[in-house]
Amino acid sequence: MSSQIWAALSDWELDAELNSNKTHRIQAAFEALSQDKLIYRGAQSERNLYHYTRFVAGNPHSLKNHIRRIYTATALGLRDELAGAMMDLLWILDAKGPALRKRIFEQVSAMLTPRARKVIARAIERDDRRLLLELPVDKAVVVNGQFFARI
């Protein structure tokens, strides 16, 4: 079956596979892994936020992944994901990195909900990460894992 119609159908099926949702997810994963900069600029932002969240869950002490996740959530305007990302960063830093904690918080605080802003500001001010548990932990992969591991 080597007709022109068969060749056209074969090319169409291949093109449909290359433009599928699965292909875009794989492309986003490769982009997230190969990213050198802290701020992602591309068409796969939502998918990359997912990957950065997974990277943070797998390697919670990688500050670069925390910062990428925070900046991507901010760029997308996802307040709950941003609050979760901030909670995870603050949880890992604990009392370390006071200048980093304050600087990142100042940069993204306008995007947070008033309640999240208030709780996170208090946690930073008092150097007490346990105050973060006043917020929902469903978008915070590190805090969520730590919190439920103790129950």
N, CA, C and O atoms as a GROMACS GRO file, in nm:
protein
  604
    1MET      N    1   0.083  -0.119   0.000
    1MET     CA    2   0.000   0.000   0.000
    1MET      C    3   0.087   0.125   0.000
    1MET      O    4   0.095   0.196   0.100
    2SER      N    5   0.150   0.150  -0.106
    2SER     CA    6   0.236   0.266  -0.113
    2SER      C    7   0.178   0.371  -0.207
    2SER      O    8   0.246   0.418  -0.298
    3SER      N    9   0.055   0.406  -0.185
    3SER     CA   10  -0.007   0.510  -0.266
    3SER      C   11   0.013   0.646  -0.202
    3SER      O   12   0.055   0.655  -0.086
    4GLN      N   13  -0.016   0.749  -0.275
    4GLN     CA   14  -0.003   0.885  -0.221
    4GLN      C   15  -0.103   0.909  -0.108
    4GLN      O   16  -0.074   0.980  -0.012
    5ILE      N   17  -0.221   0.850  -0.121
    5ILE     CA   18  -0.322   0.866  -0.016
    5ILE      C   19  -0.271   0.803   0.114
    5ILE      O   20  -0.282   0.862   0.221
    6TRP      N   21  -0.215   0.681   0.103
    6TRP     CA   22  -0.163   0.614   0.222
    6TRP      C   23  -0.049   0.695   0.284
    6TRP      O   24  -0.040   0.706   0.407
    7ALA      N   25   0.038   0.750   0.202
    7ALA     CA   26   0.148   0.832   0.252
    7ALA      C   27   0.095   0.956   0.324
    7ALA      O   28   0.146   0.994   0.430
    8ALA      N   29  -0.008   1.017   0.267
    8ALA     CA   30  -0.067   1.136   0.329
    8ALA      C   31  -0.131   1.100   0.463
    8ALA      O   32  -0.115   1.173   0.561
    9LEU      N   33  -0.202   0.988   0.468
    9LEU     CA   34  -0.263   0.944   0.594
    9LEU      C   35  -0.157   0.912   0.697
    9LEU      O   36  -0.174   0.944   0.815
   10SER      N   37  -0.050   0.848   0.656
   10SER     CA   38   0.058   0.816   0.750
   10SER      C   39   0.118   0.943   0.808
   10SER      O   40   0.142   0.952   0.928
   11ASP      N   41   0.143   1.040   0.722
   11ASP     CA   42   0.199   1.167   0.769
   11ASP      C   43   0.101   1.238   0.862
   11ASP      O   44   0.143   1.297   0.961
   12TRP      N   45  -0.027   1.232   0.832
   12TRP     CA   46  -0.127   1.298   0.915
   12TRP      C   47  -0.132   1.235   1.053
   12TRP      O   48  -0.136   1.306   1.154
   13GLU      N   49  -0.130   1.100   1.060
   13GLU     CA   50  -0.133   1.031   1.188
   13GLU      C   51  -0.009   1.064   1.270
   13GLU      O   52  -0.018   1.087   1.390
   14LEU      N   53   0.107   1.066   1.204
   14LEU     CA   54   0.230   1.101   1.274
   14LEU      C   55   0.225   1.244   1.325
   14LEU      O   56   0.267   1.272   1.437
   15ASP      N   57   0.172   1.334   1.241
   15ASP     CA   58   0.160   1.474   1.282
   15ASP      C   59   0.064   1.487   1.400
   15ASP      O   60   0.089   1.565   1.492
   16ALA      N   61  -0.044   1.412   1.398
   16ALA     CA   62  -0.140   1.416   1.508
   16ALA      C   63  -0.074   1.368   1.637
   16ALA      O   64  -0.100   1.423   1.744
   17GLU      N   65   0.010   1.264   1.628
   17GLU     CA   66   0.080   1.215   1.746
   17GLU      C   67   0.182   1.317   1.797
   17GLU      O   68   0.197   1.334   1.918
   18LEU      N   69   0.251   1.383   1.706
   18LEU     CA   70   0.351   1.481   1.746
   18LEU      C   71   0.289   1.605   1.809
   18LEU      O   72   0.354   1.673   1.889
   19ASN      N   73   0.166   1.634   1.775
   19ASN     CA   74   0.098   1.751   1.832
   19ASN      C   75   0.001   1.712   1.943
   19ASN      O   76  -0.088   1.790   1.975
   20SER      N   77   0.018   1.596   2.000
   20SER     CA   78  -0.074   1.551   2.104
   20SER      C   79  -0.038   1.612   2.240
   20SER      O   80   0.069   1.671   2.257
   21ASN      N   81  -0.128   1.597   2.334
   21ASN     CA   82  -0.109   1.646   2.470
   21ASN      C   83   0.010   1.576   2.537
   21ASN      O   84   0.085   1.639   2.612
   22LYS      N   85   0.027   1.447   2.510
   22LYS     CA   86   0.138   1.372   2.569
   22LYS      C   87   0.272   1.428   2.522
   22LYS      O   88   0.366   1.442   2.601
   23THR      N   89   0.280   1.461   2.395
   23THR     CA   90   0.404   1.517   2.341
   23THR      C   91   0.436   1.650   2.407
   23THR      O   92   0.552   1.677   2.438
   24HIS      N   93   0.336   1.733   2.430
   24HIS     CA   94   0.358   1.862   2.494
   24HIS      C   95   0.402   1.844   2.639
   24HIS      O   96   0.485   1.921   2.689
   25ARG      N   97   0.348   1.744   2.707
   25ARG     CA   98   0.391   1.718   2.845
   25ARG      C   99   0.536   1.673   2.850
   25ARG      O  100   0.612   1.714   2.938
   26ILE      N  101   0.575   1.588   2.756
   26ILE     CA  102   0.714   1.543   2.750
   26ILE      C  103   0.806   1.660   2.719
   26ILE      O  104   0.913   1.675   2.779
   27GLN      N  105   0.765   1.744   2.624
   27GLN     CA  106   0.844   1.862   2.589
   27GLN      C  107   0.861   1.954   2.710
   27GLN      O  108   0.970   2.007   2.734
   28ALA      N  109   0.755   1.974   2.786
   28ALA     CA  110   0.762   2.059   2.906
   28ALA      C  111   0.859   2.001   3.008
   28ALA      O  112   0.933   2.075   3.073
   29ALA      N  113   0.858   1.870   3.023
   29ALA     CA  114   0.950   1.806   3.119
   29ALA      C  115   1.095   1.830   3.077
   29ALA      O  116   1.180   1.862   3.160
   30PHE      N  117   1.122   1.815   2.948
   30PHE     CA  118   1.259   1.840   2.900
   30PHE      C  119   1.297   1.986   2.917
   30PHE      O  120   1.410   2.017   2.956
   31GLU      N  121   1.205   2.076   2.889
   31GLU     CA  122   1.233   2.219   2.908
   31GLU      C  123   1.260   2.250   3.055
   31GLU      O  124   1.352   2.326   3.086
   32ALA      N  125   1.182   2.193   3.143
   32ALA     CA  126   1.201   2.218   3.286
   32ALA      C  127   1.337   2.165   3.333
   32ALA      O  128   1.404   2.228   3.415
   33LEU      N  129   1.376   2.050   3.282
   33LEU     CA  130   1.505   1.991   3.322
   33LEU      C  131   1.624   2.069   3.267
   33LEU      O  132   1.728   2.078   3.332
   34SER      N  133   1.608   2.125   3.148
   34SER     CA  134   1.722   2.191   3.084
   34SER      C  135   1.729   2.340   3.112
   34SER      O  136   1.817   2.409   3.060
   35GLN      N  137   1.639   2.392   3.191
   35GLN     CA  138   1.631   2.535   3.219
   35GLN      C  139   1.752   2.583   3.299
   35GLN      O  140   1.782   2.529   3.406
   36ASP      N  141   1.822   2.683   3.248
   36ASP     CA  142   1.937   2.740   3.319
   36ASP      C  143   1.897   2.862   3.402
   36ASP      O  144   1.960   2.892   3.503
   37LYS      N  145   1.793   2.930   3.360
   37LYS     CA  146   1.753   3.055   3.426
   37LYS      C  147   1.648   3.026   3.532
   37LYS      O  148   1.581   2.923   3.530
   38LEU      N  149   1.635   3.119   3.626
   38LEU     CA  150   1.536   3.102   3.732
   38LEU      C  151   1.395   3.133   3.685
   38LEU      O  152   1.298   3.077   3.736
   39ILE      N  153   1.383   3.220   3.588
   39ILE     CA  154   1.251   3.258   3.538
   39ILE      C  155   1.229   3.197   3.402
   39ILE      O  156   1.304   3.224   3.307
   40TYR      N  157   1.127   3.112   3.391
   40TYR     CA  158   1.096   3.043   3.266
   40TYR      C  159   1.018   3.136   3.175
   40TYR      O  160   0.922   3.201   3.216
   41ARG      N  161   1.061   3.142   3.051
   41ARG     CA  162   0.989   3.218   2.950
   41ARG      C  163   0.960   3.124   2.834
   41ARG      O  164   1.049   3.089   2.756
   42GLY      N  165   0.837   3.083   2.824
   42GLY     CA  166   0.800   2.990   2.719
   42GLY      C  167   0.652   2.961   2.723
   42GLY      O  168   0.578   3.016   2.804
   43ALA      N  169   0.612   2.872   2.635
   43ALA     CA  170   0.469   2.842   2.620
   43ALA      C  171   0.420   2.733   2.714
   43ALA      O  172   0.300   2.708   2.721
   44GLN      N  173   0.509   2.669   2.786
   44GLN     CA  174   0.471   2.555   2.869
   44GLN      C  175   0.468   2.589   3.018
   44GLN      O  176   0.496   2.502   3.100
   45SER      N  177   0.436   2.711   3.054
   45SER     CA  178   0.447   2.756   3.194
   45SER      C  179   0.368   2.670   3.292
   45SER      O  180   0.421   2.631   3.396
   46GLU      N  181   0.244   2.640   3.262
   46GLU     CA  182   0.162   2.561   3.356
   46GLU      C  183   0.217   2.421   3.373
   46GLU      O  184   0.221   2.368   3.484
   47ARG      N  185   0.260   2.362   3.264
   47ARG     CA  186   0.319   2.228   3.273
   47ARG      C  187   0.451   2.233   3.348
   47ARG      O  188   0.481   2.143   3.427
   48ASN      N  189   0.530   2.337   3.325
   48ASN     CA  190   0.657   2.348   3.396
   48ASN      C  191   0.636   2.371   3.545
   48ASN      O  192   0.715   2.324   3.626
   49LEU      N  193   0.531   2.443   3.583
   49LEU     CA  194   0.500   2.458   3.725
   49LEU      C  195   0.476   2.322   3.788
   49LEU      O  196   0.522   2.295   3.899
   50TYR      N  197   0.405   2.236   3.718
   50TYR     CA  198   0.382   2.100   3.766
   50TYR      C  199   0.516   2.028   3.786
   50TYR      O  200   0.537   1.963   3.888
   51HIS      N  201   0.605   2.040   3.687
   51HIS     CA  202   0.734   1.972   3.696
   51HIS      C  203   0.820   2.031   3.808
   51HIS      O  204   0.885   1.956   3.881
   52TYR      N  205   0.820   2.163   3.823
   52TYR     CA  206   0.898   2.224   3.931
   52TYR      C  207   0.845   2.178   4.066
   52TYR      O  208   0.922   2.157   4.160
   53THR      N  209   0.714   2.164   4.077
   53THR     CA  210   0.655   2.115   4.202
   53THR      C  211   0.702   1.973   4.230
   53THR      O  212   0.735   1.939   4.344
   54ARG      N  213   0.706   1.890   4.127
   54ARG     CA  214   0.755   1.753   4.143
   54ARG      C  215   0.904   1.752   4.177
   54ARG      O  216   0.949   1.670   4.258
   55PHE      N  217   0.981   1.843   4.116
   55PHE     CA  218   1.124   1.851   4.147
   55PHE      C  219   1.146   1.888   4.294
   55PHE      O  220   1.234   1.834   4.360
   56VAL      N  221   1.065   1.981   4.343
   56VAL     CA  222   1.075   2.022   4.484
   56VAL      C  223   1.039   1.904   4.574
   56VAL      O  224   1.104   1.882   4.676
   57ALA      N  225   0.937   1.830   4.538
   57ALA     CA  226   0.898   1.714   4.619
   57ALA      C  227   1.009   1.610   4.621
   57ALA      O  228   1.033   1.546   4.724
   58GLY      N  229   1.077   1.591   4.509
   58GLY     CA  230   1.182   1.491   4.500
   58GLY      C  231   1.314   1.535   4.562
   58GLY      O  232   1.390   1.453   4.614
   59ASN      N  233   1.342   1.665   4.556
   59ASN     CA  234   1.467   1.718   4.610
   59ASN      C  235   1.436   1.849   4.682
   59ASN      O  236   1.462   1.957   4.628
   60PRO      N  237   1.381   1.840   4.803
   60PRO     CA  238   1.333   1.961   4.871
   60PRO      C  239   1.440   2.062   4.910
   60PRO      O  240   1.408   2.176   4.944
   61HIS      N  241   1.567   2.023   4.906
   61HIS     CA  242   1.672   2.117   4.945
   61HIS      C  243   1.732   2.193   4.827
   61HIS      O  244   1.830   2.266   4.843
   62SER      N  245   1.675   2.177   4.708
   62SER     CA  246   1.720   2.252   4.591
   62SER      C  247   1.653   2.388   4.587
   62SER      O  248   1.538   2.400   4.546
   63LEU      N  249   1.725   2.490   4.630
   63LEU     CA  250   1.667   2.625   4.632
   63LEU      C  251   1.629   2.673   4.492
   63LEU      O  252   1.530   2.744   4.475
   64LYS      N  253   1.706   2.633   4.394
   64LYS     CA  254   1.678   2.674   4.256
   64LYS      C  255   1.538   2.629   4.213
   64LYS      O  256   1.465   2.706   4.151
   65ASN      N  257   1.502   2.506   4.246
   65ASN     CA  258   1.369   2.458   4.209
   65ASN      C  259   1.258   2.529   4.286
   65ASN      O  260   1.152   2.556   4.230
   66HIS      N  261   1.283   2.561   4.412
   66HIS     CA  262   1.185   2.638   4.490
   66HIS      C  263   1.162   2.774   4.425
   66HIS      O  264   1.048   2.817   4.407
   67ILE      N  265   1.270   2.842   4.391
   67ILE     CA  266   1.259   2.976   4.333
   67ILE      C  267   1.191   2.970   4.198
   67ILE      O  268   1.106   3.054   4.168
   68ARG      N  269   1.225   2.873   4.115
   68ARG     CA  270   1.158   2.858   3.984
   68ARG      C  271   1.008   2.836   4.003
   68ARG      O  272   0.926   2.893   3.932
   69ARG      N  273   0.975   2.752   4.099
   69ARG     CA  274   0.834   2.724   4.125
   69ARG      C  275   0.760   2.850   4.169
   69ARG      O  276   0.649   2.877   4.123
   70ILE      N  277   0.822   2.928   4.258
   70ILE     CA  278   0.760   3.051   4.306
   70ILE      C  279   0.741   3.150   4.193
   70ILE      O  280   0.633   3.207   4.178
   71TYR      N  281   0.844   3.172   4.114
   71TYR     CA  282   0.834   3.269   4.004
   71TYR      C  283   0.735   3.224   3.897
   71TYR      O  284   0.665   3.307   3.839
   72THR      N  285   0.728   3.094   3.870
   72THR     CA  286   0.634   3.045   3.769
   72THR      C  287   0.490   3.060   3.819
   72THR      O  288   0.403   3.102   3.743
   73ALA      N  289   0.466   3.028   3.944
   73ALA     CA  290   0.331   3.045   4.001
   73ALA      C  291   0.292   3.192   4.000
   73ALA      O  292   0.176   3.226   3.975
   74THR      N  293   0.387   3.280   4.028
   74THR     CA  294   0.360   3.425   4.026
   74THR      C  295   0.326   3.471   3.885
   74THR      O  296   0.230   3.544   3.864
   75ALA      N  297   0.406   3.426   3.788
   75ALA     CA  298   0.382   3.466   3.648
   75ALA      C  299   0.247   3.418   3.598
   75ALA      O  300   0.184   3.485   3.517
   76LEU      N  301   0.203   3.303   3.645
   76LEU     CA  302   0.074   3.249   3.604
   76LEU      C  303  -0.043   3.307   3.684
   76LEU      O  304  -0.159   3.288   3.647
   77GLY      N  305  -0.012   3.377   3.793
   77GLY     CA  306  -0.117   3.435   3.876
   77GLY      C  307  -0.194   3.332   3.957
   77GLY      O  308  -0.310   3.353   3.990
   78LEU      N  309  -0.128   3.222   3.991
   78LEU     CA  310  -0.192   3.114   4.068
   78LEU      C  311  -0.162   3.134   4.216
   78LEU      O  312  -0.058   3.093   4.266
   79ARG      N  313  -0.254   3.196   4.285
   79ARG     CA  314  -0.233   3.236   4.425
   79ARG      C  315  -0.215   3.118   4.520
   79ARG      O  316  -0.127   3.122   4.605
   80ASP      N  317  -0.296   3.016   4.505
   80ASP     CA  318  -0.286   2.900   4.595
   80ASP      C  319  -0.154   2.826   4.575
   80ASP      O  320  -0.089   2.786   4.671
   81GLU      N  321  -0.115   2.808   4.448
   81GLU     CA  322   0.012   2.742   4.418
   81GLU      C  323   0.129   2.826   4.469
   81GLU      O  324   0.228   2.771   4.517
   82LEU      N  325   0.118   2.957   4.458
   82LEU     CA  326   0.222   3.046   4.509
   82LEU      C  327   0.234   3.034   4.660
   82LEU      O  328   0.345   3.027   4.713
   83ALA      N  329   0.123   3.033   4.729
   83ALA     CA  330   0.125   3.018   4.875
   83ALA      C  331   0.189   2.886   4.914
   83ALA      O  332   0.269   2.880   5.007
   84GLY      N  333   0.154   2.779   4.843
   84GLY     CA  334   0.214   2.648   4.870
   84GLY      C  335   0.363   2.648   4.844
   84GLY      O  336   0.439   2.590   4.920
   85ALA      N  337   0.405   2.713   4.736
   85ALA     CA  338   0.547   2.720   4.704
   85ALA      C  339   0.623   2.801   4.809
   85ALA      O  340   0.734   2.764   4.848
   86MET      N  341   0.564   2.912   4.854
   86MET     CA  342   0.627   2.992   4.959
   86MET      C  343   0.637   2.914   5.090
   86MET      O  344   0.739   2.918   5.158
   87MET      N  345   0.531   2.842   5.123
   87MET     CA  346   0.532   2.761   5.245
   87MET      C  347   0.645   2.658   5.240
   87MET      O  348   0.717   2.640   5.338
   88ASP      N  349   0.660   2.592   5.126
   88ASP     CA  350   0.764   2.491   5.114
   88ASP      C  351   0.904   2.551   5.126
   88ASP      O  352   0.990   2.496   5.193
   89LEU      N  353   0.926   2.664   5.060
   89LEU     CA  354   1.056   2.730   5.070
   89LEU      C  355   1.086   2.769   5.214
   89LEU      O  356   1.196   2.742   5.265
   90LEU      N  357   0.990   2.831   5.280
   90LEU     CA  358   1.012   2.874   5.419
   90LEU      C  359   1.030   2.754   5.512
   90LEU      O  360   1.106   2.761   5.609
   91TRP      N  361   0.962   2.646   5.483
   91TRP     CA  362   0.974   2.527   5.566
   91TRP      C  363   1.116   2.470   5.556
   91TRP      O  364   1.175   2.431   5.657
   92ILE      N  365   1.169   2.467   5.435
   92ILE     CA  366   1.304   2.413   5.414
   92ILE      C  367   1.408   2.507   5.472
   92ILE      O  368   1.504   2.462   5.535
   93LEU      N  369   1.392   2.637   5.452
   93LEU     CA  370   1.490   2.733   5.503
   93LEU      C  371   1.487   2.743   5.655
   93LEU      O  372   1.590   2.769   5.718
   94ASP      N  373   1.370   2.722   5.715
   94ASP     CA  374   1.350   2.734   5.859
   94ASP      C  375   1.400   2.871   5.904
   94ASP      O  376   1.346   2.972   5.859
   95ALA      N  377   1.499   2.879   5.988
   95ALA     CA  378   1.549   3.010   6.035
   95ALA      C  379   1.667   3.058   5.952
   95ALA      O  380   1.720   3.166   5.977
   96LYS      N  381   1.710   2.978   5.853
   96LYS     CA  382   1.824   3.016   5.770
   96LYS      C  383   1.778   3.111   5.659
   96LYS      O  384   1.660   3.116   5.623
   97GLY      N  385   1.873   3.185   5.606
   97GLY     CA  386   1.846   3.272   5.492
   97GLY      C  387   1.745   3.381   5.515
   97GLY      O  388   1.654   3.398   5.434
   98PRO      N  389   1.757   3.458   5.623
   98PRO     CA  390   1.656   3.561   5.650
   98PRO      C  391   1.645   3.665   5.538
   98PRO      O  392   1.534   3.711   5.508
   99ALA      N  393   1.757   3.702   5.476
   99ALA     CA  394   1.751   3.801   5.368
   99ALA      C  395   1.678   3.744   5.246
   99ALA      O  396   1.600   3.814   5.182
  100LEU      N  397   1.705   3.618   5.214
  100LEU     CA  398   1.637   3.553   5.100
  100LEU      C  399   1.488   3.541   5.128
  100LEU      O  400   1.407   3.571   5.040
  101ARG      N  401   1.452   3.498   5.247
  101ARG     CA  402   1.311   3.484   5.281
  101ARG      C  403   1.236   3.616   5.266
  101ARG      O  404   1.128   3.621   5.208
  102LYS      N  405   1.295   3.722   5.320
  102LYS     CA  406   1.229   3.853   5.314
  102LYS      C  407   1.222   3.906   5.171
  102LYS      O  408   1.119   3.959   5.129
  103ARG      N  409   1.332   3.889   5.095
  103ARG     CA  410   1.334   3.941   4.958
  103ARG      C  411   1.230   3.871   4.869
  103ARG      O  412   1.156   3.937   4.796
  104ILE      N  413   1.226   3.738   4.876
  104ILE     CA  414   1.128   3.664   4.795
  104ILE      C  415   0.986   3.701   4.837
  104ILE      O  416   0.900   3.722   4.752
  105PHE      N  417   0.962   3.710   4.967
  105PHE     CA  418   0.829   3.747   5.016
  105PHE      C  419   0.789   3.886   4.967
  105PHE      O  420   0.676   3.905   4.924
  106GLU      N  421   0.880   3.981   4.972
  106GLU     CA  422   0.849   4.117   4.924
  106GLU      C  423   0.816   4.117   4.775
  106GLU      O  424   0.729   4.191   4.731
  107GLN      N  425   0.885   4.033   4.698
  107GLN     CA  426   0.862   4.028   4.554
  107GLN      C  427   0.726   3.970   4.519
  107GLN      O  428   0.665   4.012   4.420
  108VAL      N  429   0.678   3.875   4.595
  108VAL     CA  430   0.555   3.804   4.557
  108VAL      C  431   0.436   3.833   4.647
  108VAL      O  432   0.326   3.785   4.620
  109SER      N  433   0.454   3.910   4.752
  109SER     CA  434   0.346   3.928   4.851
  109SER      C  435   0.219   3.988   4.790
  109SER      O  436   0.109   3.957   4.836
  110ALA      N  437   0.231   4.072   4.691
  110ALA     CA  438   0.113   4.133   4.629
  110ALA      C  439   0.024   4.028   4.561
  110ALA      O  440  -0.096   4.050   4.544
  111MET      N  441   0.082   3.916   4.523
  111MET     CA  442   0.006   3.810   4.457
  111MET      C  443  -0.066   3.717   4.555
  111MET      O  444  -0.160   3.647   4.517
  112LEU      N  445  -0.022   3.717   4.679
  112LEU     CA  446  -0.081   3.627   4.778
  112LEU      C  447  -0.217   3.679   4.826
  112LEU      O  448  -0.245   3.799   4.818
  113THR      N  449  -0.299   3.589   4.874
  113THR     CA  450  -0.425   3.631   4.935
  113THR      C  451  -0.391   3.705   5.064
  113THR      O  452  -0.285   3.682   5.122
  114PRO      N  453  -0.479   3.794   5.110
  114PRO     CA  454  -0.449   3.868   5.234
  114PRO      C  455  -0.418   3.776   5.352
  114PRO      O  456  -0.327   3.805   5.430
  115ARG      N  457  -0.491   3.669   5.367
  115ARG     CA  458  -0.467   3.577   5.479
  115ARG      C  459  -0.331   3.510   5.467
  115ARG      O  460  -0.256   3.503   5.565
  116ALA      N  461  -0.297   3.461   5.347
  116ALA     CA  462  -0.167   3.396   5.326
  116ALA      C  463  -0.054   3.496   5.349
  116ALA      O  464   0.048   3.463   5.409
  117ARG      N  465  -0.074   3.618   5.301
  117ARG     CA  466   0.028   3.723   5.320
  117ARG      C  467   0.053   3.747   5.469
  117ARG      O  468   0.168   3.758   5.513
  118LYS      N  469  -0.055   3.755   5.545
  118LYS     CA  470  -0.045   3.782   5.689
  118LYS      C  471   0.025   3.668   5.762
  118LYS      O  472   0.114   3.692   5.844
  119VAL      N  473  -0.013   3.544   5.733
  119VAL     CA  474   0.044   3.428   5.802
  119VAL      C  475   0.191   3.412   5.765
  119VAL      O  476   0.274   3.387   5.852
  120ILE      N  477   0.222   3.425   5.638
  120ILE     CA  478   0.361   3.408   5.594
  120ILE      C  479   0.449   3.520   5.650
  120ILE      O  480   0.562   3.495   5.692
  121ALA      N  481   0.398   3.643   5.652
  121ALA     CA  482   0.474   3.755   5.708
  121ALA      C  483   0.504   3.729   5.856
  121ALA      O  484   0.615   3.754   5.903
  122ARG      N  485   0.405   3.680   5.928
  122ARG     CA  486   0.424   3.650   6.071
  122ARG      C  487   0.526   3.537   6.091
  122ARG      O  488   0.608   3.544   6.182
  123ALA      N  489   0.520   3.435   6.007
  123ALA     CA  490   0.615   3.323   6.016
  123ALA      C  491   0.758   3.370   5.991
  123ALA      O  492   0.852   3.326   6.057
  124ILE      N  493   0.775   3.460   5.894
  124ILE     CA  494   0.908   3.515   5.863
  124ILE      C  495   0.956   3.603   5.977
  124ILE      O  496   1.071   3.593   6.021
  125GLU      N  497   0.868   3.688   6.025
  125GLU     CA  498   0.904   3.782   6.132
  125GLU      C  499   0.946   3.710   6.260
  125GLU      O  500   1.041   3.751   6.326
  126ARG      N  501   0.875   3.603   6.294
  126ARG     CA  502   0.902   3.532   6.420
  126ARG      C  503   0.999   3.414   6.403
  126ARG      O  504   1.031   3.346   6.501
  127ASP      N  505   1.045   3.390   6.280
  127ASP     CA  506   1.132   3.275   6.252
  127ASP      C  507   1.070   3.145   6.304
  127ASP      O  508   1.138   3.061   6.363
  128ASP      N  509   0.940   3.130   6.280
  128ASP     CA  510   0.868   3.011   6.329
  128ASP      C  511   0.787   2.951   6.214
  128ASP      O  512   0.677   2.996   6.184
  129ARG      N  513   0.842   2.849   6.152
  129ARG     CA  514   0.776   2.788   6.037
  129ARG      C  515   0.648   2.715   6.075
  129ARG      O  516   0.564   2.689   5.988
  130ARG      N  517   0.631   2.681   6.201
  130ARG     CA  518   0.508   2.612   6.244
  130ARG      C  519   0.384   2.699   6.224
  130ARG      O  520   0.273   2.647   6.212
  131LEU      N  521   0.403   2.830   6.221
  131LEU     CA  522   0.289   2.920   6.196
  131LEU      C  523   0.229   2.898   6.056
  131LEU      O  524   0.113   2.930   6.033
  132LEU      N  525   0.310   2.845   5.965
  132LEU     CA  526   0.262   2.819   5.829
  132LEU      C  527   0.149   2.717   5.827
  132LEU      O  528   0.070   2.714   5.732
  133LEU      N  529   0.141   2.634   5.928
  133LEU     CA  530   0.039   2.530   5.933
  133LEU      C  531  -0.101   2.587   5.953
  133LEU      O  532  -0.199   2.512   5.950
  134GLU      N  533  -0.112   2.718   5.975
  134GLU     CA  534  -0.243   2.783   5.981
  134GLU      C  535  -0.306   2.791   5.842
  134GLU      O  536  -0.428   2.810   5.830
  135LEU      N  537  -0.225   2.777   5.738
  135LEU     CA  538  -0.274   2.784   5.600
  135LEU      C  539  -0.302   2.643   5.549
  135LEU      O  540  -0.247   2.546   5.601
  136PRO      N  541  -0.387   2.630   5.446
  136PRO     CA  542  -0.409   2.498   5.386
  136PRO      C  543  -0.278   2.446   5.326
  136PRO      O  544  -0.204   2.522   5.262
  137VAL      N  545  -0.251   2.319   5.345
  137VAL     CA  546  -0.125   2.261   5.298
  137VAL      C  547  -0.141   2.180   5.170
  137VAL      O  548  -0.048   2.111   5.128
  138ASP      N  549  -0.257   2.186   5.106
  138ASP     CA  550  -0.281   2.101   4.990
  138ASP      C  551  -0.194   2.135   4.869
  138ASP      O  552  -0.171   2.047   4.786
  139LYS      N  553  -0.145   2.256   4.855
  139LYS     CA  554  -0.058   2.294   4.743
  139LYS      C  555   0.090   2.296   4.782
  139LYS      O  556   0.176   2.327   4.700
  140ALA      N  557   0.119   2.264   4.907
  140ALA     CA  558   0.257   2.264   4.957
  140ALA      C  559   0.304   2.119   4.967
  140ALA      O  560   0.260   2.046   5.057
  141VAL      N  561   0.391   2.077   4.878
  141VAL     CA  562   0.430   1.936   4.875
  141VAL      C  563   0.523   1.898   4.990
  141VAL      O  564   0.513   1.786   5.042
  142VAL      N  565   0.611   1.985   5.031
  142VAL     CA  566   0.705   1.954   5.139
  142VAL      C  567   0.633   1.961   5.273
  142VAL      O  568   0.641   1.868   5.353
  143VAL      N  569   0.564   2.071   5.298
  143VAL     CA  570   0.492   2.088   5.424
  143VAL      C  571   0.384   1.981   5.436
  143VAL      O  572   0.366   1.923   5.543
  144ASN      N  573   0.315   1.955   5.331
  144ASN     CA  574   0.210   1.855   5.330
  144ASN      C  575   0.267   1.719   5.368
  144ASN      O  576   0.209   1.648   5.450
  145GLY      N  577   0.380   1.681   5.310
  145GLY     CA  578   0.443   1.554   5.341
  145GLY      C  579   0.493   1.547   5.484
  145GLY      O  580   0.477   1.445   5.550
  146GLN      N  581   0.553   1.655   5.533
  146GLN     CA  582   0.605   1.660   5.669
  146GLN      C  583   0.492   1.655   5.770
  146GLN      O  584   0.500   1.585   5.871
  147PHE      N  585   0.384   1.730   5.741
  147PHE     CA  586   0.273   1.742   5.833
  147PHE      C  587   0.202   1.606   5.849
  147PHE      O  588   0.177   1.562   5.962
  148PHE      N  589   0.172   1.541   5.738
  148PHE     CA  590   0.098   1.417   5.746
  148PHE      C  591   0.185   1.299   5.786
  148PHE      O  592   0.134   1.195   5.828
  149ALA      N  593   0.317   1.312   5.773
  149ALA     CA  594   0.406   1.205   5.817
  149ALA      C  595   0.405   1.193   5.970
  149ALA      O  596   0.434   1.087   6.024
  150ARG      N  597   0.372   1.301   6.039
  150ARG     CA  598   0.372   1.301   6.186
  150ARG      C  599   0.239   1.253   6.244
  150ARG      O  600   0.232   1.221   6.362
  151ILE      N  601   0.135   1.248   6.164
  151ILE     CA  602   0.002   1.209   6.216
  151ILE      C  603  -0.006   1.059   6.231
  151ILE      O  604  -0.110   1.008   6.274
   0.00000   0.00000   0.00000
